[in-house]
């Protein structure tokens, strides 16, 4: 699989659910999140900046 195909398959909405258990405090924390992945045009200046930024 090419990397571009992998990115294309990732486009859309993703849901995540995880929980943390704190036994010492008898506490349960549940976290739900949604992530939206959308395609960007390669001529977007922000995309070019990220690709050229060597400090990342």
Backbone atoms as SQL, in Angstrom:
CREATE TABLE atoms (id INTEGER PRIMARY KEY, chain TEXT, resi INTEGER, resn TEXT, atom TEXT, x REAL, y REAL, z REAL);
INSERT INTO atoms VALUES
  (1, 'A', 1, 'UNK', 'N', 0.848, -1.172, 0.000),
  (2, 'A', 1, 'UNK', 'CA', 0.000, 0.000, 0.000),
  (3, 'A', 1, 'UNK', 'C', 0.897, 1.239, 0.000),
  (4, 'A', 2, 'UNK', 'N', 0.576, 2.173, -0.842),
  (5, 'A', 2, 'UNK', 'CA', 1.287, 3.446, -0.902),
  (6, 'A', 2, 'UNK', 'C', 0.828, 4.334, 0.251),
  (7, 'A', 3, 'UNK', 'N', 1.685, 5.249, 0.677),
  (8, 'A', 3, 'UNK', 'CA', 1.328, 6.148, 1.781),
  (9, 'A', 3, 'UNK', 'C', 0.129, 7.013, 1.426),
  (10, 'A', 4, 'UNK', 'N', 0.023, 7.425, 0.167),
  (11, 'A', 4, 'UNK', 'CA', -1.125, 8.253, -0.231),
  (12, 'A', 4, 'UNK', 'C', -2.427, 7.471, -0.091),
  (13, 'A', 5, 'UNK', 'N', -2.402, 6.191, -0.403),
  (14, 'A', 5, 'UNK', 'CA', -3.598, 5.365, -0.262),
  (15, 'A', 5, 'UNK', 'C', -3.984, 5.237, 1.216),
  (16, 'A', 6, 'UNK', 'N', -2.999, 5.096, 2.072),
  (17, 'A', 6, 'UNK', 'CA', -3.252, 5.009, 3.513),
  (18, 'A', 6, 'UNK', 'C', -3.921, 6.284, 4.009),
  (19, 'A', 7, 'UNK', 'N', -3.425, 7.450, 3.574),
  (20, 'A', 7, 'UNK', 'CA', -4.035, 8.715, 3.967),
  (21, 'A', 7, 'UNK', 'C', -5.461, 8.821, 3.439),
  (22, 'A', 8, 'UNK', 'N', -5.673, 8.418, 2.208),
  (23, 'A', 8, 'UNK', 'CA', -7.011, 8.497, 1.616),
  (24, 'A', 8, 'UNK', 'C', -8.004, 7.625, 2.377),
  (25, 'A', 9, 'UNK', 'N', -7.560, 6.474, 2.853),
  (26, 'A', 9, 'UNK', 'CA', -8.431, 5.581, 3.614),
  (27, 'A', 9, 'UNK', 'C', -8.743, 6.136, 5.008),
  (28, 'A', 10, 'UNK', 'N', -7.941, 7.077, 5.479),
  (29, 'A', 10, 'UNK', 'CA', -8.131, 7.661, 6.810),
  (30, 'A', 10, 'UNK', 'C', -9.101, 8.829, 6.815),
  (31, 'A', 11, 'UNK', 'N', -9.490, 9.328, 5.650),
  (32, 'A', 11, 'UNK', 'CA', -10.371, 10.488, 5.560),
  (33, 'A', 11, 'UNK', 'C', -11.747, 10.133, 6.129),
  (34, 'A', 12, 'UNK', 'N', -12.266, 11.028, 6.956),
  (35, 'A', 12, 'UNK', 'CA', -13.585, 10.830, 7.547),
  (36, 'A', 12, 'UNK', 'C', -13.569, 11.082, 9.036),
  (37, 'A', 13, 'UNK', 'N', -14.534, 10.520, 9.747),
  (38, 'A', 13, 'UNK', 'CA', -14.663, 10.704, 11.191),
  (39, 'A', 13, 'UNK', 'C', -14.252, 9.424, 11.900),
  (40, 'A', 14, 'UNK', 'N', -13.484, 9.614, 12.942),
  (41, 'A', 14, 'UNK', 'CA', -13.032, 8.495, 13.758),
  (42, 'A', 14, 'UNK', 'C', -13.454, 8.743, 15.203),
  (43, 'A', 15, 'UNK', 'N', -13.912, 7.715, 15.875),
  (44, 'A', 15, 'UNK', 'CA', -14.301, 7.831, 17.279),
  (45, 'A', 15, 'UNK', 'C', -13.335, 7.028, 18.128),
  (46, 'A', 16, 'UNK', 'N', -13.035, 7.561, 19.288),
  (47, 'A', 16, 'UNK', 'CA', -12.124, 6.889, 20.203),
  (48, 'A', 16, 'UNK', 'C', -12.734, 6.876, 21.593),
  (49, 'A', 17, 'UNK', 'N', -12.511, 5.792, 22.309),
  (50, 'A', 17, 'UNK', 'CA', -13.009, 5.670, 23.667),
  (51, 'A', 17, 'UNK', 'C', -11.950, 4.965, 24.496),
  (52, 'A', 18, 'UNK', 'N', -11.591, 5.566, 25.602),
  (53, 'A', 18, 'UNK', 'CA', -10.682, 4.874, 26.516),
  (54, 'A', 18, 'UNK', 'C', -11.035, 5.258, 27.948),
  (55, 'A', 19, 'UNK', 'N', -10.552, 4.452, 28.863),
  (56, 'A', 19, 'UNK', 'CA', -10.832, 4.719, 30.268),
  (57, 'A', 19, 'UNK', 'C', -9.570, 4.559, 31.098),
  (58, 'A', 20, 'UNK', 'N', -9.514, 5.301, 32.175),
  (59, 'A', 20, 'UNK', 'CA', -8.421, 5.221, 33.134),
  (60, 'A', 20, 'UNK', 'C', -8.994, 4.787, 34.473),
  (61, 'A', 21, 'UNK', 'N', -8.340, 3.872, 35.115),
  (62, 'A', 21, 'UNK', 'CA', -8.781, 3.379, 36.418),
  (63, 'A', 21, 'UNK', 'C', -7.753, 3.800, 37.467),
  (64, 'A', 22, 'UNK', 'N', -8.210, 4.471, 38.482),
  (65, 'A', 22, 'UNK', 'CA', -7.345, 4.889, 39.582),
  (66, 'A', 22, 'UNK', 'C', -7.736, 4.077, 40.815),
  (67, 'A', 23, 'UNK', 'N', -7.037, 2.985, 41.039),
  (68, 'A', 23, 'UNK', 'CA', -7.398, 2.086, 42.135),
  (69, 'A', 23, 'UNK', 'C', -7.245, 2.752, 43.498),
  (70, 'A', 24, 'UNK', 'N', -6.215, 3.570, 43.643),
  (71, 'A', 24, 'UNK', 'CA', -5.987, 4.209, 44.944),
  (72, 'A', 24, 'UNK', 'C', -7.134, 5.134, 45.331),
  (73, 'A', 25, 'UNK', 'N', -7.803, 5.714, 44.350),
  (74, 'A', 25, 'UNK', 'CA', -8.895, 6.656, 44.626),
  (75, 'A', 25, 'UNK', 'C', -10.263, 6.077, 44.278),
  (76, 'A', 26, 'UNK', 'N', -10.300, 4.809, 43.846),
  (77, 'A', 26, 'UNK', 'CA', -11.550, 4.156, 43.433),
  (78, 'A', 26, 'UNK', 'C', -12.300, 5.041, 42.434),
  (79, 'A', 27, 'UNK', 'N', -11.574, 5.478, 41.436),
  (80, 'A', 27, 'UNK', 'CA', -12.112, 6.426, 40.471),
  (81, 'A', 27, 'UNK', 'C', -11.957, 5.870, 39.057),
  (82, 'A', 28, 'UNK', 'N', -12.983, 6.021, 38.251),
  (83, 'A', 28, 'UNK', 'CA', -12.953, 5.614, 36.852),
  (84, 'A', 28, 'UNK', 'C', -13.196, 6.849, 35.988),
  (85, 'A', 29, 'UNK', 'N', -12.330, 7.068, 35.040),
  (86, 'A', 29, 'UNK', 'CA', -12.466, 8.208, 34.129),
  (87, 'A', 29, 'UNK', 'C', -12.621, 7.683, 32.710),
  (88, 'A', 30, 'UNK', 'N', -13.698, 8.069, 32.039),
  (89, 'A', 30, 'UNK', 'CA', -13.923, 7.651, 30.663),
  (90, 'A', 30, 'UNK', 'C', -13.795, 8.854, 29.740),
  (91, 'A', 31, 'UNK', 'N', -13.106, 8.643, 28.626),
  (92, 'A', 31, 'UNK', 'CA', -12.882, 9.716, 27.672),
  (93, 'A', 31, 'UNK', 'C', -13.407, 9.283, 26.306),
  (94, 'A', 32, 'UNK', 'N', -14.252, 10.102, 25.735),
  (95, 'A', 32, 'UNK', 'CA', -14.774, 9.880, 24.387),
  (96, 'A', 32, 'UNK', 'C', -14.290, 11.020, 23.512),
  (97, 'A', 33, 'UNK', 'N', -13.838, 10.715, 22.311),
  (98, 'A', 33, 'UNK', 'CA', -13.408, 11.787, 21.419),
  (99, 'A', 33, 'UNK', 'C', -13.744, 11.446, 19.975),
  (100, 'A', 34, 'UNK', 'N', -13.948, 12.483, 19.195),
  (101, 'A', 34, 'UNK', 'CA', -14.170, 12.359, 17.759),
  (102, 'A', 34, 'UNK', 'C', -13.054, 13.103, 17.048),
  (103, 'A', 35, 'UNK', 'N', -12.559, 12.517, 15.986),
  (104, 'A', 35, 'UNK', 'CA', -11.533, 13.145, 15.170),
  (105, 'A', 35, 'UNK', 'C', -12.020, 13.202, 13.736),
  (106, 'A', 36, 'UNK', 'N', -12.004, 14.389, 13.150),
  (107, 'A', 36, 'UNK', 'CA', -12.373, 14.548, 11.744),
  (108, 'A', 36, 'UNK', 'C', -11.100, 14.730, 10.932),
  (109, 'A', 37, 'UNK', 'N', -10.919, 13.886, 9.931),
  (110, 'A', 37, 'UNK', 'CA', -9.759, 13.978, 9.051),
  (111, 'A', 37, 'UNK', 'C', -10.263, 14.375, 7.671),
  (112, 'A', 38, 'UNK', 'N', -9.729, 15.492, 7.177),
  (113, 'A', 38, 'UNK', 'CA', -10.165, 15.970, 5.862),
  (114, 'A', 38, 'UNK', 'C', -8.953, 16.234, 4.979),
  (115, 'A', 39, 'UNK', 'N', -9.126, 16.040, 3.700),
  (116, 'A', 39, 'UNK', 'CA', -8.006, 16.255, 2.777),
  (117, 'A', 39, 'UNK', 'C', -7.693, 17.741, 2.626),
  (118, 'A', 40, 'UNK', 'N', -6.427, 18.054, 2.439),
  (119, 'A', 40, 'UNK', 'CA', -5.991, 19.416, 2.155),
  (120, 'A', 40, 'UNK', 'C', -5.315, 19.446, 0.800),
  (121, 'A', 41, 'UNK', 'N', -5.455, 20.538, 0.129),
  (122, 'A', 41, 'UNK', 'CA', -4.779, 20.726, -1.145),
  (123, 'A', 41, 'UNK', 'C', -3.294, 20.945, -0.891),
  (124, 'A', 42, 'UNK', 'N', -2.426, 20.381, -1.718),
  (125, 'A', 42, 'UNK', 'CA', -0.985, 20.523, -1.511),
  (126, 'A', 42, 'UNK', 'C', -0.495, 21.943, -1.743),
  (127, 'A', 43, 'UNK', 'N', -1.316, 22.786, -2.341),
  (128, 'A', 43, 'UNK', 'CA', -0.885, 24.164, -2.550),
  (129, 'A', 43, 'UNK', 'C', -1.241, 25.075, -1.375),
  (130, 'A', 44, 'UNK', 'N', -1.789, 24.525, -0.313),
  (131, 'A', 44, 'UNK', 'CA', -2.073, 25.307, 0.889),
  (132, 'A', 44, 'UNK', 'C', -0.757, 25.710, 1.539),
  (133, 'A', 45, 'UNK', 'N', -0.599, 26.968, 1.861),
  (134, 'A', 45, 'UNK', 'CA', 0.656, 27.454, 2.438),
  (135, 'A', 45, 'UNK', 'C', 0.956, 26.792, 3.785),
  (136, 'A', 46, 'UNK', 'N', -0.064, 26.459, 4.560),
  (137, 'A', 46, 'UNK', 'CA', 0.166, 25.803, 5.855),
  (138, 'A', 46, 'UNK', 'C', 0.793, 24.429, 5.675),
  (139, 'A', 47, 'UNK', 'N', 0.376, 23.703, 4.649),
  (140, 'A', 47, 'UNK', 'CA', 0.943, 22.380, 4.373),
  (141, 'A', 47, 'UNK', 'C', 2.413, 22.515, 3.997),
  (142, 'A', 48, 'UNK', 'N', 2.715, 23.470, 3.157),
  (143, 'A', 48, 'UNK', 'CA', 4.100, 23.698, 2.738),
  (144, 'A', 48, 'UNK', 'C', 4.950, 24.088, 3.939),
  (145, 'A', 49, 'UNK', 'N', 4.444, 24.967, 4.814),
  (146, 'A', 49, 'UNK', 'CA', 5.185, 25.380, 6.005),
  (147, 'A', 49, 'UNK', 'C', 5.524, 24.193, 6.901),
  (148, 'A', 50, 'UNK', 'N', 4.550, 23.328, 7.151),
  (149, 'A', 50, 'UNK', 'CA', 4.773, 22.159, 7.995),
  (150, 'A', 50, 'UNK', 'C', 5.831, 21.255, 7.384),
  (151, 'A', 51, 'UNK', 'N', 5.777, 21.040, 6.090),
  (152, 'A', 51, 'UNK', 'CA', 6.736, 20.164, 5.419),
  (153, 'A', 51, 'UNK', 'C', 8.147, 20.735, 5.445),
  (154, 'A', 52, 'UNK', 'N', 8.262, 22.052, 5.428),
  (155, 'A', 52, 'UNK', 'CA', 9.581, 22.681, 5.405),
  (156, 'A', 52, 'UNK', 'C', 10.137, 22.966, 6.790),
  (157, 'A', 53, 'UNK', 'N', 9.308, 22.900, 7.833),
  (158, 'A', 53, 'UNK', 'CA', 9.737, 23.208, 9.190),
  (159, 'A', 53, 'UNK', 'C', 10.578, 22.058, 9.739),
  (160, 'A', 54, 'UNK', 'N', 11.865, 22.261, 9.872),
  (161, 'A', 54, 'UNK', 'CA', 12.776, 21.219, 10.337),
  (162, 'A', 54, 'UNK', 'C', 12.784, 21.067, 11.858),
  (163, 'A', 55, 'UNK', 'N', 12.137, 21.971, 12.593),
  (164, 'A', 55, 'UNK', 'CA', 12.139, 21.889, 14.056),
  (165, 'A', 55, 'UNK', 'C', 11.107, 20.907, 14.585),
  (166, 'A', 56, 'UNK', 'N', 10.245, 20.374, 13.754),
  (167, 'A', 56, 'UNK', 'CA', 9.205, 19.417, 14.204),
  (168, 'A', 56, 'UNK', 'C', 9.762, 18.048, 14.360);
